[in-house]
Amino acid sequence: MALELSGKVVAILQEQTGTGKNGVWVRQDFVVETSEQYPKKICFSAWGDKAAIVKNLTPGTSVKVAFNAESREYNGRWYTDLRTWKIETQGLNATSNTDIPLPDDNSQFINNPAEDIGDDLPF
């Protein structure tokens, strides 16, 4: 089940590392506060290469997080993990918003009949 949530980063917790049966692992937890009428703070986990992305975030950064929710049982108690698989920065400082070149003149507003394909309605 894939979910998405947007909000502002309010905390970046200490990185955790260790060695398991598959080798070395890195986990970076971070907290995002939603911008609803009643804001909620939600802790996410980033593993492996996603942990490096979290290290570059700062509190106050607006983000959109895509994640999977998973619960598991251990000694009769249940633990829930919100594991991120995509983290995007939002707003004016986001690199994804600055990749679109803006025109330096009004040439795109001049009607060019050779490129006018928007008026092909059947009536």
Contacts in CASP RR format, 6 or more apart in sequence:
PFRMAT RR
TARGET T0000
AUTHOR 0000-0000-0000
METHOD contacts of the structure
MODEL  1
MALELSGKVVAILQEQTGTGKNGVWVRQDFVVETSEQYPKKICFSAWGDK
AAIVKNLTPGTSVKVAFNAESREYNGRWYTDLRTWKIETQGLNATSNTDI
PLPDDNSQFINNPAEDIGDDLPF
1 68 0 8 1.000
1 69 0 8 1.000
2 66 0 8 1.000
2 67 0 8 1.000
2 68 0 8 1.000
2 85 0 8 1.000
3 66 0 8 1.000
3 67 0 8 1.000
3 68 0 8 1.000
3 69 0 8 1.000
4 64 0 8 1.000
4 65 0 8 1.000
4 66 0 8 1.000
4 67 0 8 1.000
5 32 0 8 1.000
5 34 0 8 1.000
5 42 0 8 1.000
5 64 0 8 1.000
5 65 0 8 1.000
5 67 0 8 1.000
6 34 0 8 1.000
6 35 0 8 1.000
6 62 0 8 1.000
6 63 0 8 1.000
6 64 0 8 1.000
6 65 0 8 1.000
6 90 0 8 1.000
7 32 0 8 1.000
7 33 0 8 1.000
7 34 0 8 1.000
7 35 0 8 1.000
7 62 0 8 1.000
7 63 0 8 1.000
7 64 0 8 1.000
7 90 0 8 1.000
8 32 0 8 1.000
8 33 0 8 1.000
8 35 0 8 1.000
8 59 0 8 1.000
8 60 0 8 1.000
8 61 0 8 1.000
8 62 0 8 1.000
8 63 0 8 1.000
9 30 0 8 1.000
9 31 0 8 1.000
9 32 0 8 1.000
9 57 0 8 1.000
9 58 0 8 1.000
9 59 0 8 1.000
9 60 0 8 1.000
9 61 0 8 1.000
9 62 0 8 1.000
9 63 0 8 1.000
10 31 0 8 1.000
10 32 0 8 1.000
10 33 0 8 1.000
10 41 0 8 1.000
10 59 0 8 1.000
10 60 0 8 1.000
11 30 0 8 1.000
11 31 0 8 1.000
11 59 0 8 1.000
12 28 0 8 1.000
12 29 0 8 1.000
12 30 0 8 1.000
12 31 0 8 1.000
12 54 0 8 1.000
12 55 0 8 1.000
12 57 0 8 1.000
12 58 0 8 1.000
12 59 0 8 1.000
13 28 0 8 1.000
13 29 0 8 1.000
13 30 0 8 1.000
13 31 0 8 1.000
13 43 0 8 1.000
15 26 0 8 1.000
15 27 0 8 1.000
15 28 0 8 1.000
15 51 0 8 1.000
15 55 0 8 1.000
16 26 0 8 1.000
16 27 0 8 1.000
16 28 0 8 1.000
16 29 0 8 1.000
17 24 0 8 1.000
17 25 0 8 1.000
17 26 0 8 1.000
17 27 0 8 1.000
18 24 0 8 1.000
18 25 0 8 1.000
18 26 0 8 1.000
19 25 0 8 1.000
25 47 0 8 1.000
25 48 0 8 1.000
26 47 0 8 1.000
26 48 0 8 1.000
26 51 0 8 1.000
27 45 0 8 1.000
27 46 0 8 1.000
27 47 0 8 1.000
27 48 0 8 1.000
27 51 0 8 1.000
28 45 0 8 1.000
28 46 0 8 1.000
28 47 0 8 1.000
28 50 0 8 1.000
28 51 0 8 1.000
28 54 0 8 1.000
28 55 0 8 1.000
29 43 0 8 1.000
29 44 0 8 1.000
29 45 0 8 1.000
29 46 0 8 1.000
30 43 0 8 1.000
30 44 0 8 1.000
30 46 0 8 1.000
30 54 0 8 1.000
30 57 0 8 1.000
31 41 0 8 1.000
31 42 0 8 1.000
31 43 0 8 1.000
31 44 0 8 1.000
32 41 0 8 1.000
32 42 0 8 1.000
32 44 0 8 1.000
32 63 0 8 1.000
32 65 0 8 1.000
33 39 0 8 1.000
33 40 0 8 1.000
33 41 0 8 1.000
33 42 0 8 1.000
34 40 0 8 1.000
34 41 0 8 1.000
34 42 0 8 1.000
42 82 0 8 1.000
43 82 0 8 1.000
44 65 0 8 1.000
44 67 0 8 1.000
44 82 0 8 1.000
44 83 0 8 1.000
44 84 0 8 1.000
45 81 0 8 1.000
45 82 0 8 1.000
45 83 0 8 1.000
45 84 0 8 1.000
46 53 0 8 1.000
46 54 0 8 1.000
46 83 0 8 1.000
46 84 0 8 1.000
46 87 0 8 1.000
47 83 0 8 1.000
50 84 0 8 1.000
50 85 0 8 1.000
50 87 0 8 1.000
53 87 0 8 1.000
54 87 0 8 1.000
57 63 0 8 1.000
57 87 0 8 1.000
57 89 0 8 1.000
61 89 0 8 1.000
61 93 0 8 1.000
62 89 0 8 1.000
62 90 0 8 1.000
62 91 0 8 1.000
62 94 0 8 1.000
63 87 0 8 1.000
63 88 0 8 1.000
63 89 0 8 1.000
63 90 0 8 1.000
64 87 0 8 1.000
64 88 0 8 1.000
64 90 0 8 1.000
65 84 0 8 1.000
65 86 0 8 1.000
65 87 0 8 1.000
65 88 0 8 1.000
66 84 0 8 1.000
66 85 0 8 1.000
66 86 0 8 1.000
66 87 0 8 1.000
67 82 0 8 1.000
67 83 0 8 1.000
67 84 0 8 1.000
67 85 0 8 1.000
68 82 0 8 1.000
68 83 0 8 1.000
68 85 0 8 1.000
69 80 0 8 1.000
69 81 0 8 1.000
69 82 0 8 1.000
70 80 0 8 1.000
70 81 0 8 1.000
70 83 0 8 1.000
71 78 0 8 1.000
71 79 0 8 1.000
71 80 0 8 1.000
71 81 0 8 1.000
72 78 0 8 1.000
72 79 0 8 1.000
72 81 0 8 1.000
73 79 0 8 1.000
88 94 0 8 1.000
88 96 0 8 1.000
89 95 0 8 1.000
89 96 0 8 1.000
91 97 0 8 1.000
END
